[in-house]
Amino acid sequence: MKKKSMLTLVLATSLTTGCASGLNSVEKREYRTFEHNNVLVQDKNPATGAALGILPGGGSFYAREPGLGVVNLLFWPLSILWDPISGYEGSKEINYSLTKQKLRKDKEKEISKLDDKLEIGAIDHNQYILAKREVEKKYIFE
């Protein structure tokens, strides 16, 4: 009975921890566009995350998932089956999130400058609208 419950626990853990959610299809496309346009913020290297996944919990710890890292540490060497994927996907998620955050801040900064110009009368309302549209187009990555 003890073997059966242990096997069930290992199977359940491997199914839940091994399912690296990663980026959805829209985010993956956006990620590739960020790479293509050289705007991707690469805080974590996905290849490094995958390589560290061979070590006990290494991929998950690298991808800032300490809870999963501990679980993967406990189930090593079985976790070698899924932790490289977790490290790889987790690294890409971190880079994606940081890129989105940086682009949002950059866009807000540019719009804020336009707001200031409009407020002091350096540009009129029509110029403001046109310039704001240009800024918004600049930050569309599809």
Backbone hydrogen bonds, N-H to C=O, Kabsch-Sander energy under -0.5 kcal/mol:
donor,donor_aa,acceptor,acceptor_aa,energy
5,S,1,M,-2.3
6,M,2,K,-2.2
7,L,3,K,-2.5
8,T,4,K,-2.2
9,L,5,S,-2.2
10,V,6,M,-2.5
11,L,7,L,-2.5
12,A,8,T,-2.8
13,T,9,L,-2.5
14,S,10,V,-2.6
15,L,11,L,-2.1
16,T,12,A,-2.0
17,T,13,T,-3.2
18,G,14,S,-1.4
20,A,18,G,-1.7
21,S,19,C,-0.6
28,K,24,N,-2.6
29,R,25,S,-1.9
30,E,26,V,-2.3
31,Y,27,E,-2.8
32,R,28,K,-2.3
33,T,29,R,-1.9
34,F,30,E,-2.6
35,E,31,Y,-2.3
36,H,32,R,-2.7
37,N,33,T,-2.3
38,N,35,E,-1.4
39,V,34,F,-2.4
40,L,34,F,-1.0
42,Q,40,L,-0.7
43,D,41,V,-1.0
49,G,45,N,-2.3
50,A,46,P,-2.3
51,A,47,A,-2.5
52,L,48,T,-2.8
53,G,49,G,-0.9
54,I,51,A,-1.4
55,L,52,L,-1.2
57,G,55,L,-0.7
58,G,55,L,-1.3
59,G,52,L,-0.6
61,F,57,G,-2.5
62,Y,58,G,-2.4
63,A,59,G,-1.8
64,R,61,F,-1.5
65,E,60,S,-2.8
69,G,65,E,-2.3
70,V,66,P,-2.3
71,V,67,G,-1.8
72,N,68,L,-3.1
73,L,69,G,-2.1
74,L,70,V,-2.2
75,F,71,V,-1.7
76,W,73,L,-1.0
78,L,75,F,-1.0
79,S,75,F,-1.3
80,I,77,P,-1.7
81,L,78,L,-1.9
82,W,79,S,-1.2
83,D,79,S,-3.2
86,S,82,W,-2.1
87,G,83,D,-2.8
88,Y,84,P,-2.2
89,E,85,I,-3.0
90,G,86,S,-2.5
91,S,87,G,-1.8
92,K,88,Y,-1.8
93,E,89,E,-2.3
94,I,90,G,-2.1
95,N,91,S,-2.4
96,Y,92,K,-2.7
97,S,93,E,-2.6
98,L,94,I,-2.6
99,T,95,N,-2.3
100,K,96,Y,-2.7
101,Q,97,S,-2.4
102,K,98,L,-2.5
103,L,99,T,-2.8
104,R,100,K,-2.3
105,K,101,Q,-2.3
106,D,102,K,-2.7
107,K,103,L,-2.4
108,E,104,R,-2.5
109,K,105,K,-2.3
110,E,106,D,-2.1
111,I,107,K,-2.5
112,S,108,E,-2.3
113,K,109,K,-1.9
114,L,110,E,-1.9
115,D,111,I,-2.7
116,D,112,S,-2.2
117,K,113,K,-2.3
118,L,114,L,-2.5
119,E,115,D,-2.4
120,I,116,D,-2.2
121,G,117,K,-0.6
121,G,118,L,-0.7
122,A,117,K,-2.1
123,I,117,K,-1.0
128,Y,124,D,-2.3
129,I,125,H,-2.5
130,L,126,N,-2.3
131,A,127,Q,-2.7
132,K,128,Y,-2.8
133,R,129,I,-2.2
134,E,130,L,-1.8
135,V,131,A,-2.2
136,E,132,K,-2.6
137,K,133,R,-2.5
138,K,134,E,-2.0
139,Y,135,V,-1.0
139,Y,136,E,-0.5
140,I,137,K,-1.6
141,F,139,Y,-0.7
142,E,140,I,-0.5
